[in-house]
Each structure stands twice: as C-alpha cells, then as structure tokens.
Amino acid sequence: MGNEKTILCIGAGYVGGPTMAMIALKNPDYKVIVVDINSKRIDAWNSEELPIYEPGLLEVVHNVRDKNLFFSTDVENSIKEAHIIFVSVNTPTKMFGYGEGYAADLQYWEKTARQILKLSDASKIIVEKSTLPVKTAEAMERILNSNEKGIIFDVLSNPEFLAEGTAIKDLEDPDRVLVGSRETESGLRARNKIVQLYSSWIGKEKILTSNVWSTELSKLTANAFLAQRISSINSIAALCEETGANVHEVAHAVGTDSRIGPKFLNASVGFGGSCFKKDIFNLVYLCRHYGLDEVADYWESVVKMNEYQVERFVLKMLKSMFNTIAGKKIALFGFAFKANTGDTRESPAIYVAKKLLNEMANVVITDPKALENAKIELKEFDGNVEYCPDPYEAAKNAHAIAVLTEWECYKSLDYKKIFESMEKPTFIFDGRNTLPHKDLFEIGFNVIPLGMPELSHF
Ligand SMILES: NC(=O)c1ccc[n+]([C@@H]2O[C@H](COP(=O)([O-])OP(=O)(O)OC[C@H]3O[C@@H](n4cnc5c(N)ncnc54)[C@H](O)[C@@H]3O)[C@@H](O)[C@H]2O)c1
C-alpha cells in the first residue's frame, strides 16, 4: 500500500512546490516528498534561493523543509514509498500532430502514469493536480488499472486554483478546494482521504466534492471565465479610446453591480501566464471534438481579443512615436506576466519586446524578479537587448517607457528624475494603467494609457 502517511508530489514547479509546502505545514503527521526530473530545480528548492519567487513562500518552506517536507530527484523510491501521489507536471499545449496548437500535450502525464504503474506494488491514490482536459483521469485510470499485479489505483482530480504572486495567501485561505472522484466505494474512500488532508486547515464548507469530470471541467471553465473578463474589459478599452469614454470609470460603474463585481476588470496590455491561453485552447479543442463549433468559436475569441489588445498596444507605441522607432531606446518596465512573480511564460511583454526589436528599436528591460527568465524568453535576440535591474538606469537616454507589469515599485519612482534623464519628446505607455497619469503629464511626459484619453503636449 505504501506508507499511509507519505504523500508524494511529482513535479516541483510553481504549483507542486508551494502546494506541498502548505500541505506539509498543515499536516505535520504526514511526510511530504516533492520530486522532479530537473535536478537544478530540486537543488534550488533545497537552498535559500528557491526556484520561484512567491511572497511568503520561503518562510513556509523554512518551517517544514527537512522536517516533514523533502525535495528530491529520487522519483523511483518515492513512488514506492508513497500511498498518495499528486501529479503536478506541466501540461503544455501540444505543438505537433492532431490537435496541434490547441490540445493538451499529455506526454508528461502519461509517462508519469506509466512510471507509477511500473514501480508500484500496492494500491495507491493518484491525484491530478495539473490542469487537464475532461476525461483525462478516466484515461489514466484505464492505463493504471490495466495491470496484472492485482493492485488498484483511484485517480482523483484536485485542480489547483492558486494565482502566482499570491500563492501562499491563496493556499492558506482558498475560495474553495475541489476534489473529484469516482462515486464508487473505493473512489469515495480515496476522496475522503484527500478531503481530510485539506480539512486540517480549510473549513468543510469550502471543500467541494463531485465526480471527476465536473472537477476537471470546473478548472478549465474557471480559467476561461477569468480570461474572458480581461478580454471583455480590454475590448471596451478599445471602444473608449475611440469615443472619449474612460475605461477606468466604465469598469468602476460596471463593477459596482453586485452581480458583476469589481475584480478582473482592469484594462491592460493583455493577460499572460502559462495557464489561461492553454486552458482555453483545451476547452476549444474539447468543444470541437464534440462538434460544438459555436461554443468553441465563442471561447477562442477570448484569446483572439487578447492578441488584438497586445498588437494594438504596440501599434499605439509606433504611431505615437512618429511611426519610427528604429534606433530609439525604449525601456520596458516589467517583464513578468504579472506582479509579484518572476514567471514570464506567455507574458505580453515577450510579444511587445519582439515587435519592438523587429522595428529595430533598442530595447532595455528592467524587472525586479524576472530578468533571468526574460533572457531565456528573448534568447534569439542575444546581444541586442539590454537587461538592467535598476529602472532609473534603464530609462536613461530612452525615448519611451512602456509599463508592462503592474509592479508596485514602479508607482513610486522619482519620475521627475527619470524624465530629466530621458530624450525629448518623452513618452510613457502605461500598459497596466497603474501610474499617476496627470502627475506624469505635468512633469513633461506624453502619457498614453489604455482605454482613456492620451495626455499629450503636442
Ligand atoms: N502556474 C500556475 O499558476 C498554475 C495554477 C494552477 C494550475 N496550474 C497547472 O499545474 C500544472 C503544473 O504547472 P506549473 O506552473 O507548476 O508547471 P512547471 O513547469 O512550473 O512545473 C512542472 C514540473 O514538472 C516536472 N516534470 C515534468 N515531467 C516530470 C516527470 N516525469 N517526473 C518528475 N517531474 C516532472 C518539470 O521538470 C517541472 O519542474 C499545469 O498543469 C498547470 O496548468 C498552474
């Protein structure tokens, strides 16, 4: 059976690491092992320089590491030892063959399932932590239970809802936890074990149980709805710019309707992150598979609107700067896909930077946490991009600043000092609408926000 009180998590990424640290913290009677095939990542988890930046994470890890939380590369022995196995490997979009560009690439998941099967000699509970298309658990259960060892695997779905940047807060006090299982005797027993784990710190009323398919689909749907709100307000931002309305005022007015609510209504350069686009494309692929083309088109338009928004942002930059940016220095303030993370996956900043570089601009990137990842994203432009931790230095002699991540630290910079060090005329493109626009205009900047009138000295 493996040790009843040993939990394993396969995949020590943005989800596996923080989630297991919290489970270990709240369940001191359990031993929690997190494994990964990437030994550099594991070394970092065992050091003071964790592989991901997340406020509060280091403190939680300090509390439990080497007590009841262990990071290791020993996948094989850990599989043998554990009774409960969370799988939190990456599930990127498939970039080949059928479903290319839309379907989930399940090769990491399936490899993991086969490895679990090979190494197990007792029944285990397998928990999908990764975000997966509906019916994946069923397929995995079929692979796992096709064994001749007489052992049974219960495959459950327990998708993660943490948001990067607030992961610890989200894990400590989640809106809800979903646990889906088969509604058989053994499935319900396994479900109960996972519910117990979470109920050591989360109220029972927040732990929602259902069948596996509902849980899987709930995660995809939640991400699609969140992304849809961003695309919706961004579409209105475009209309505001044409009509003279102010998207901030419109969002406030709309968000005060208690049926709508104020969250996720900030116009911006667009959403990024490793999940939204991938999960919507999963949904689109599933809909097409079932012949629901209208439904698929509807959700696909959320991604299209996002692409339109970032494209619009770059075109605005180009147009404002007299249709030529060749040889002009442009400072990008922020490269992470959102504040309080170093994660740059699918960040709109990647698209903006590439477009500006193709226009022969001199791009300088500053970010408090994401410069190393930015270098990886822009590897093909090695030597043509400058990376600069200090925003004052980054802006020196620049023609323009583009704010691409809503880092708090950018709100309180000495913009007078920055303005004085820049080329004139001086532009600031606020892709997050977080800076004090009027103050910047009074200093001398031409301020181009999203969805509201520009403040121009011309
Ligand atoms: N990042 C988020 O904010 C977030 C939030 C909710 C859900 N999710 C979902 O969680 C899953 C993981 O996301 P992530 O951001 O943590 O990904 P990640 O890429 O940061 O981490 C995945 C890890 O799995 C490891 N891995 C892959 N195959 C392995 C194997 N066979 N054995 C051991 N390790 C293996 C990789 O080396 C990597 O370190 C995805 O399905 C994602 O959609 C992510």
The ligand as a Gaussian input file, in Angstrom:
#p B3LYP/6-31G(d) Opt

LIG

0 1
 N        1.364000      28.082000     -12.561000
 C        0.153000      28.295000     -12.105000
 O       -0.192000      29.389000     -11.654000
 C       -0.871000      27.187000     -12.102000
 C       -2.041000      27.351000     -11.356000
 C       -2.964000      26.325000     -11.342000
 C       -2.735000      25.165000     -12.070000
 N       -1.593000      25.035000     -12.807000
 C       -1.373000      23.764000     -13.536000
 O       -0.471000      22.973000     -12.759000
 C        0.376000      22.203000     -13.642000
 C        1.827000      22.499000     -13.313000
 O        2.077000      23.867000     -13.560000
 P        3.400000      24.585000     -13.091000
 O        3.236000      26.028000     -13.388000
 O        3.738000      24.135000     -11.718000
 O        4.435000      23.924000     -14.131000
 P        6.023000      23.920000     -14.044000
 O        6.506000      23.759000     -15.435000
 O        6.493000      25.065000     -13.212000
 O        6.352000      22.582000     -13.209000
 C        6.196000      21.291000     -13.701000
 C        7.395000      20.452000     -13.228000
 O        7.148000      19.077000     -13.561000
 C        8.400000      18.490000     -13.838000
 N        8.196000      17.205000     -14.537000
 C        7.720000      17.008000     -15.782000
 N        7.669000      15.682000     -16.051000
 C        8.129000      15.028000     -14.942000
 C        8.310000      13.661000     -14.599000
 N        8.005000      12.682000     -15.457000
 N        8.806000      13.364000     -13.376000
 C        9.116000      14.362000     -12.487000
 N        8.971000      15.668000     -12.768000
 C        8.462000      16.008000     -13.966000
 C        9.127000      19.534000     -14.660000
 O       10.525000      19.314000     -14.641000
 C        8.718000      20.821000     -13.919000
 O        9.661000      21.214000     -12.941000
 C       -0.041000      22.573000     -15.053000
 O       -0.969000      21.625000     -15.499000
 C       -0.724000      23.911000     -14.884000
 O       -1.687000      24.140000     -15.859000
 C       -0.649000      26.009000     -12.811000

